Amino acid sequence: MAKNKKKPVTKNANKLGLTLEPHQVIVRPLVTEKGVHRAARNNHYAFEIHPQATKTDVRRAVEELFDVVVDKVMTQNRVGKTRRYRHRAGVTRNWKKAIVKLNSEHRIDFF
């Protein structure tokens, strides 16, 4: 007896049907001491990205904007922290981070 096979739904499908341009996916590069160390040793680069961007969006954006070949993309959802200002408590915003591993032949210079 044949089972009804449903079309597989991708886990990272954008729920809003939003298509992002490469310059919208990458908000800014994260140039930190740890990031510079990762770039020098492991060829990993960190970016703040749009919260609804997927790994494939990030791969496409980095390859188009920086003209490099991406091997791997790792993403993190960063939770905002509680901060105090005078006598009030507030929360910094949530944001999304991507760490991109490039092919060994390629480099990105931010400076």
N, C-alpha and C positions, 0 to 999 in steps of 0.2 A: 504494500500500500504506500503510495507516494505521500510524503509530508508536504504541507504547504510551506514553502520557503519564502520568508519575507526578505525584502531588500535590506541589507545591513545598514544600520544608521551609524555614522561615524560619531565617535565620542566627542570630538572637537568641533562638530558642526556649529557654525555661528547661529545662535538662536534667533537673532534679530534679522538675519539675512543681510547683514552689513558687509560690504566689501571695502576694505581699507587700501588706500594707496600706500606705496612704500614709505613716503615721507610722513604718513600718518601713523604707521605702525611703530616706528622708532621715535620715541619722544626725545631722548637725549642719551648720549653715551655716559657711562658711569666711570669717571676717571678718579680712582681712589688709589691709595697706596697698595692695598691688597689686589686691586684690579691690574695695576701696572706690573706687579710681581707675577700675576697669572699670565699676563700677556707676554712677558719676557720669557718665562719658563715653559708654559704649556700651550701658548698660542690660543688662550681663551680670552674673549672680550665680553664685557658686561654692558647691557643697555637697559634703560627704563623703556618699557613698551606700553602700548595701548592695552587697557585691561581686557578687551575682547579679542585681542590678536592671538592667533594660534601659532604653533611651532612652524607650520608650513608658511604662514604669513611672514614670520620673522626671518626664516631662511630666504624667502624670495626677496624681501626688502633689503637684507644685508648684501645679498649677492648683486642686486641691482644698484644700490647706492654706493657701495665700496668696490665693486668689480673684483670680487674674491670668490673662492669656492668654499662653501660651508660643509663641514663634516657632520656636526652634531649641534642640536639646540636643546638647552635645558631651561625650563621656565620655573619661576617661583612666584607665588602670590604672597606679597608682603602685607602684613596686617599693621594698621596704623597704631601708634603708641599713644598712651595717655600722657599729656603734658599739662603743666600748670602755668597759668599766666595771672600774676597777681593773686587774687583770691578765688579764681575760678579754675575749674578743670576743663580741659578740652581734649580733643583727639586729633592727631594728624591723620591725613587721608591714607586709605589703602592704595597700594600700587603694585604693579607687576614688573618683574625683573626677568631678563633673559641673559643667559650665559651662552655665548656662541663659540664653538670650537671650529677653527679654520683649518684648511688643508695645510700641511707643513710647508708648502711652497709660497703661501700667501701671508701677508701682514697688513695691518691697518695702523696708520700713523695719525694720532689725534692731535699731535703738537705741531 
